[in-house]
Amino acid sequence: MQARGWRNYYEAETISYAPHYQAYLWAAFLWAYHKTGYFGFLERAKTAVGMTMAAYPDKWRWTNGIQQERARMLLPLAWLVRIENIPEHRQWLKRMAEALLALQDECGALREEIGSAAQGQLKPPQSNERYGTSEAPLIQENGDPVCDLLYTSNFAFLGLHEAAASTGDTFYLHAADKLAELLCRIQVRSSVHAELDGAWLRAFDFRRWDYWASDSDDGWGCGRRRQGGHRRG
């Protein structure tokens, strides 16, 4: 930004179907439009959201899993409905929420899912030797009963809350309430480590009902933190 200036990026024809990195910028643009009335914020955000929805799921670039990408998309979609409550925007929001919630367990947990291997940025290790050598998902394969409280569940909760507020649809409210109940039940309690009391660790296995997952991620494992701020499983 300092070297090239803002106009270089403003005029560049950049296409990135990666909600993990882009979606909350679109939400910020929509918020800015709501506060300022500057049409450029709405135009750019709406174009990007529309292109991304048209590209789902085959062209989406997922980071640690496809579920976190869906979770991040909820907020800009909900705010787009708040600004322009038209059938197409409501359809986009419902489509993304249904894909996310298809993997919601009865206990409220949102099961993680890995997308197409060709579109994955940080994939599960493909050999024992690769284990623990880079960032990775919390699951090794789809079906593992694990939810991610760092990259998915928290963003999904915010998005579902805003979707319910934007639409008044109990479909979103019910899902948000189930997720809220889970978050209350699995909150960390500790009388020994005050810094952990009231927090959430990254991974929760809702079959074992314990903090448990694949710990291959070399920087942000299942949840334990060591001195210096580096997280490990």
HUPE-V375832 format. One record per pair of residues at least 4 apart in sequence whose ideal C-beta (glycine too) atoms are under 6 Angstrom apart, sorted by the first residue. I is the first residue (numbers start at 0). J is the second residue. Records with the same first field share a line. If there is no record, write none. Layout:
I: J ; J
This chain:
3: 7
5: 9
6: 10
15: 21
16: 51 ; 54 ; 58 ; 59 ; 60
17: 21 ; 60
18: 22 ; 68 ; 71 ; 72
19: 62 ; 67 ; 68 ; 71
22: 71 ; 72 ; 75
25: 44 ; 47 ; 48 ; 75
26: 74 ; 75 ; 78
28: 40 ; 44
29: 44 ; 78
31: 35 ; 40
32: 40 ; 41
38: 42
41: 45
48: 75
52: 91
54: 58
55: 59
59: 68
60: 118
61: 65 ; 68 ; 114 ; 118 ; 119
62: 120 ; 121
63: 67 ; 121 ; 136 ; 150
64: 111 ; 112 ; 113 ; 136
65: 112 ; 114
66: 111 ; 112 ; 151
67: 150 ; 151
69: 95 ; 98 ; 99
70: 151 ; 154 ; 155
71: 154
72: 76 ; 95
73: 77 ; 158 ; 162
74: 158 ; 161
76: 91 ; 92 ; 95
77: 161 ; 162 ; 165
79: 88
80: 84 ; 88 ; 89 ; 92 ; 165
81: 165
83: 88
92: 162
96: 100
100: 174
102: 110 ; 112
103: 109
104: 108 ; 205
106: 181 ; 205
107: 177 ; 178 ; 180 ; 181
108: 146 ; 181 ; 205
109: 146 ; 151 ; 152 ; 155
111: 137 ; 138 ; 145 ; 147
112: 141
113: 136 ; 141
114: 118
121: 134 ; 135
123: 135 ; 136 ; 139
124: 129 ; 130 ; 215
125: 129
130: 215
131: 215 ; 217
133: 217
134: 216
135: 215 ; 216
137: 145 ; 147 ; 202 ; 212 ; 213
138: 143 ; 145 ; 213
139: 213
144: 204 ; 205 ; 206
145: 202 ; 204 ; 212
146: 152 ; 203
147: 151
148: 152 ; 199 ; 201
149: 201
151: 155
155: 159
156: 178
159: 171 ; 174 ; 175
160: 175
161: 165
162: 171
163: 171 ; 172 ; 175
169: 173
185: 203
187: 195 ; 198
189: 195 ; 196
200: 210 ; 222
201: 221 ; 222
202: 212 ; 221
203: 210
204: 209 ; 211
207: 211
210: 221 ; 222
212: 221
214: 220 ; 221 ; 232
216: 220
219: 230
220: 230 ; 231 ; 232
221: 232
223: 231
224: 230
225: 229 ; 231
